[in-house]
Amino acid sequence: MSPNPNQGAPQDATGDRRAPAPAPPPASEASRGAGAGPARDMSGHARTPLRFGYGTNGLTDLRLDDALALLADLGYDGVGLTLDHMHLDPLTPDLAARTRKVAHRLDALGLGVTVETGARYVLDPRRKHGPSLLDPDPDDRARRVDLLLRAVRVAADLGAHAVHCFSGIVPDGTDEDTAWKRLAETLAPVLDAAAGAGVPLAVEPEPGHLLATLADFHHLRRTLGDPEPLGLTLDLGHCQCLEPLPPADCVREAAPWLRHVQIEDMRRGVHEHLPFGDGEIDFPPVLEALAATGYQGLTVVELPRHSHAGPHFAARSLPFLRHAAPSVPVPPHGDPSATPEGSRTP
């Protein structure tokens, strides 16, 4: 197996490794982006209006109910709900009852939802994102698996369009072959649960992690045998940060596997989530490419380090995105190009 390009790479100010650009997936796989559904849209037929959300990890100073009300008032279509101690704590009692309450609130506000599992210290008060799916201790790995299984149940009860997760950083003293084996083994029960719940598991390539790039996602997908519930969370800022292709091309390449999208501004080679306009991304072509795929899930603003001013950035972000997004008609009812959320492209 070829080494992961991020292993041993220098780190940025957030503690994440910078990485040289990896090779793109083989052309035969990339061509799946021009499959039946996305090809119709990309060739100029009816596009799907984009649906924008905002992540609760950027609103951690607000109560969840207040955060949801804010987003509805601002006109967002949905919310990226990070399960954390301040927002629908996944580890305290009566999770099912609390989830039902949130589901009713989302329904009343008309908000869609995706469930995110990137809380920094939800499992361990001393280790950021620990334990991970790659930890040497099987009991620690099981704790992360349990969190993801809880997230799948929450997502099913909320009617979420996906559950987001990531691999974790390769632990010191662990070789990459072992890390990939652990990742595949630990995700197996989560994928089974996702299949049973009818909710896709959307794995995010995260800079500095074992699974850091789109090429790494394809490696995992092939290792697991391309299971039906396995999908992709595409962070458009990460594309700008380290992918070899421009973000718009990343969207087109990733189209068949897209189940969740995160968005923020970013600069090349620096993993720092920035407000729109503070980075280097040219957003209109990226959003045009995304709309052309027929993607119907949420595109969620991801500004976790700006939570101290979350309401300000939430208010500022949506007008920016609406201005940058293509103006497209809603596909007629029954249009075959309007694939259901979570559906799998042939």
N, C-alpha and C positions, 0 to 999 in steps of 0.2 A: 504494500500500500504506500502511496506517495505521502510524504509528510504534509501535515496541515501548514499552510503558509503563515499562520498566525503564531505558531508555537515559538516562543523565544523572541518575539518581536518586541520593539520598544513600546512603552506604555505612555498614554496621554495623561492629562491632568486628572481625569476621572478614574484612573486605574485600569482602563481598558487598553489592550494591546493594539498598536497600529500594525497594519499588515500590508505587505505588497499585494498588488492585484493578482488574483489567481486566474487560471485559465477558465474560459467559459465552458458550459456543458457542451457535449458533442453536438454537431449540427443536426444529427438525426433526432435528438431529443428536443433541441431548441425549436425544430420545425413543428413540434406539437403545438406551439403557440399559434399556428395557423390552421388548427383543427376546425371541425365543422362549425361550432358556435362562434368562437372568436374570429374566425376568418370572415364570416359574413359581416360582422361588425367592422372589422378593420378594413374591409374593402370598400367601405363607404355607405353601408346600409344603416338602419336605425341604430342609434347609440342609446345607452342607458344613462339617464341623469345620475350624477354622483351624489352619494349620501354622506354627509359629513358629521363626524362626532368629535367629542373631546374626551381625553383620558382623565379619569379621576385621580390618577397618580400626579396630575398637575393641579389638583384641587384639594390637596390633603389638609388644608387648614379649614375646610368647610365640612360641615356635617353632610352625610350622603344625601339626605333629603333636600338640603339647601343647594347642593351641587346640581342635583337633577333638575330642580326648579329653575336654577340659573340657566342651565343649558337649554331648557325648553323655552324660557323667555327670550333668549338670544336667537332662537330659531334653528338650533342644531337638530339634525335628524336622529341622533342617537348618542350613545355614551360607550366609551371603552372602560368597563368596570374592573379595576384591579382589586382582587380580593385581598384585603389588608385589615389590620386591627381597627382602623378608623372607618373603613367602608366595607360593610358586610364581612366581618371577620369569619374566616372559614373554619376556625378552630374552637370557637366558643359554642356553648350549648344552643339548641333550638335553631340550628342552621336552616332546616327546611321551613320552619314557620317564619323566620326572618326573611328568607328568600321569597316566600309567597307575598309578604308585605311589599318588598321591593318590586316584585312583578306587577302588583296592582298599581303601584305608583308609576312605574314606567308606562303601563297601559293608559293610565289617566292622563299622563303628560304627552303621550304619543311618541315616545322615544324608543328606537331600536337599541339593541345592546350586543356587545361582544364581551366575553369574560377573559380577563387578562390575569396572568399569574406571575408577574414580574416584581412583586413587592420585595423590598430590599431585606427586611429583617423579620418577616412574618413567621419563619420557622426557627430562627436562631438569632437572639439579640446581639450576638457578637460577630457573626459572619454574614456579610452582605451576600444575598442570594444563596445562602447555605442552609442546609445541605443541598447538593445538586444531584442530578441523575447520574453523575460520574464519580461520586464519592467512593473511596475504597471500602468504607464500612457499609455492608449490605443493609444494616438497620437504618443508617442515615439515608441511603438511597430510597428505602421503603417509605421514609417520611415524606420525601418529595413526591413519590408516586401517590401516596395517600392524598396529598394536597391536590394533585392533578385529578384524581378520581373524584374528590369533592367538587372540584371546579366543573367537571363534566356534569355532575348531578345538578349543580347550581345553574349551569348553562341550559340544561334541558328544562328546568323549572321556569327559567326566565324567558324561554323562547329565543335564546341567543343564537346568532348565526355562526359562531365559532368559539372554540377555546384556544387561547394563545399560550404558548410555552416556548422555552429555549433550552439548550443543552447544558449550559454551564461551562466553566473554565476547566481545562484539563488539570487535575490535581498534581502537585509536585510528586515526582517519583513514579508517575503513571505514564506508560508509553501509549502512543496513539491507537495502536491496534486494540489494546485492552480498553481504552476509553470508548472507541466505537462499538465494541462488543457490549460494554455496559449500557451504552445509550440505547442500542437496539433491544436489549433484554428488558430494560426498565420501561421503555415505551410500549412494549407489547400489551400488558394489561390495560394501559390507558387507551390504546387504540381499540381494544376489544370493547371497553366501556363506551367509547365514543361511537363505535358502530352500533351498539345496542341502543344508545340514546338518540341516534340520528343527528349528532352534532359533530362537525369536522374538528379535528385537532390540527391547529395551524402553527407549525413550528417556525420560529423566527431565527434567521441567521443573525447572529449578534457579534459585532467586532470583539475579538479577543477570546471568544468561546471556541470550543471544539467545532461546532457547527457555526461557522462565521460567514459563509458566502453562499450564493446560489449553487455553486458547484458542490459545496458540502451538502446542501439539501438534497441534491440529486444523488449524491453518494448514499445518504441515508435511505432515500426512497428505493434505490436499487437493492440495498442490503436487506430491507424489509420486504422486498417483493412487491413494491408499489401498492400497498394496501389502500382500499377504498377510502377510509376515513382520514388518511394522512394528507394534509394540505400545507399551505405555505402562508406565513405572515410576512409580507414584504414591507420593510421599513424603507421609505423612499430616501430618507437622509442617509441611511447606511449604503444605499446604492451610490450616492454621490461620494461617500467617504472612501469606499475601497473596491467597488466592483470595476472590472475592466471596461464595461459598457456604460454609456450614459444612462441616467435614470429612466428616460423614456424607453430606451431599448431594453432595459432590465424588465420593465413592465410587460413589454411584448413577449419577451422570452419566458417570463414567469406565468403568463396568462392562464394556461391550463390548470395550474395548481393554486391559483390565488383563492384564499379563503378569508383573508383579513389583510388590511392595509393600514400602516401607520405613516404619518406625514409630519415633517418639520423641515426647517432649513438646516444645512450643514455645509462644511467645507471639505475639500479633498484632503484625505489623509489624517483628519482630526475627528475623533468620535466625540462630538459635542453637539447636543440637541439645541438648536437656535430658533428664536422667533423668526417668522417669515420676513425676508428682506435683509436679515443679518448674515446670511450665508451666500452660497454661490449657485443655488439651484435655479434654473429657468423653469418656472412652474407651468406655464400654459402648455408647452409640448408634453410634459409629463402627465398632466391631467387629461389632455386630449387622448393620449395613448391609453390611459386607464379607462376612460369612458368608452373607448373603441373596443375594449375587451368584452363588454357586456357585464362586467363585475357589478353585482348588486349588493354586496355587503357594505359595511361602514368603512369610511376612510377617516381614521381617528388622529387628531392632533396629539402629538406626543412631546410634552414639555415638562418632564418630571422635576427638573431643576429650577423651574420658574413658578413653583407652587406658592411661594410667598406673595406673588402678584397674580395668582391664577385667574380671578375674575377679569382683570384687565386684559390678560393675554387671550382669554376665551372670547371676550368681546371684540378684540382686534383681529383674531385669526379668521373668523367666519367671513367677514366682508372681503378679506384678502383672497380666500379660497374661491368664493363665489365670483369674484372679478376675474380670477385666473382660469376658472373652469370653463370648458366649452359650453356654449348655449345650444342645447340639444332638445328636441321634442321627446316627450314620454312615448315609448313604443306603444302601439295600439294593443288593447287587451288580446291576448292569444298570439301575439307576434312570436314566432319560434325563436327569434334572436334574444328574447327576454328570458334567459334561463333562470330557474328558481335559485334562491340563495342556497349555497352549500352543494349545488349540483356539480357533477363531475363531467368535465369536457371529454368527449370521446378521444 
